[in-house]
């Protein structure tokens, strides 16, 4: 049976991805955590104001903000592309 797993350094990222990661890595990871907390608080405020649909919409932003924070942290810890390392 053939092994089809991708190993670190097997496939290089393109320049577009490298550029995005270069710019996004300048943002502090706490910014994404703060954005997630703000979306939760805004959702609670909207819910208390009786705007249920708006509260759900804003509340759903928390997960993408947290995922962006994880991605940001991984780029900072592991670099943009391991195949470019010596």
C-alpha positions in Angstrom: 0.0 0.0 0.0 1.4 3.4 -1.0 2.0 6.2 1.5 0.2 9.4 0.3 0.8 11.6 3.4 2.2 15.0 2.8 5.4 15.6 4.8 6.8 18.9 6.0 8.6 20.6 3.1 7.1 18.4 0.4 5.0 21.1 -1.1 5.9 24.8 -1.2 3.4 27.6 -0.6 2.9 30.2 -3.3 3.9 33.9 -3.0 0.4 35.1 -2.5 0.1 33.0 0.7 3.5 34.1 1.8 2.5 37.7 1.4 -0.7 37.3 3.3 1.1 35.5 6.1 3.8 38.2 6.2 1.2 40.9 6.7 -1.1 39.0 9.1 1.8 37.9 11.3 2.4 41.6 12.3 -0.9 41.6 14.1 -0.9 40.6 17.7 -2.7 37.3 18.4 -4.5 38.9 21.3 -6.3 41.1 18.7 -8.2 38.1 17.5 -9.1 37.0 21.0 -10.3 40.5 21.7 -12.4 40.5 18.6 -14.0 37.2 19.5 -14.8 38.4 23.0 -16.2 41.7 21.6 -18.5 39.7 19.2 -19.8 37.6 22.1 -20.5 40.7 24.2 -22.1 42.5 21.3 -24.2 39.4 20.7 -25.4 39.4 24.3 -26.2 43.1 24.2 -28.2 42.6 21.0 -30.0 39.7 22.5 -30.9 41.8 25.6 -32.2 44.5 23.2 -34.5 42.0 21.6 -32.7 41.8 18.3 -32.4 38.1 18.1 -31.4 37.7 14.5 -28.7 40.4 14.8 -27.5 38.7 18.0 -27.1 35.4 16.2 -25.3 37.0 13.3 -22.8 38.8 15.4 -22.4 35.8 17.8 -21.3 33.6 14.9 -18.2 35.8 14.3 -16.5 34.5 17.5 -15.4 31.2 16.0 -13.8 32.6 12.8 -11.9 35.2 14.9 -10.6 32.4 17.1 -9.6 30.4 14.1 -7.8 33.4 12.6 -6.0 33.8 15.9 -4.8 30.2 15.8 -3.6 30.5 12.3 -1.8 33.7 13.2 -0.1 32.0 16.1 0.9 29.0 14.0 2.5 31.3 11.4 4.5 33.1 14.1 5.6 29.8 15.7 6.3 27.7 12.6 7.0 30.2 9.9 5.4 30.7 6.6 6.7 27.7 4.8 8.9 24.9 6.3 10.2 23.9 2.9 12.1 27.3 2.6 14.0 26.7 5.8 17.6 25.6 5.8 
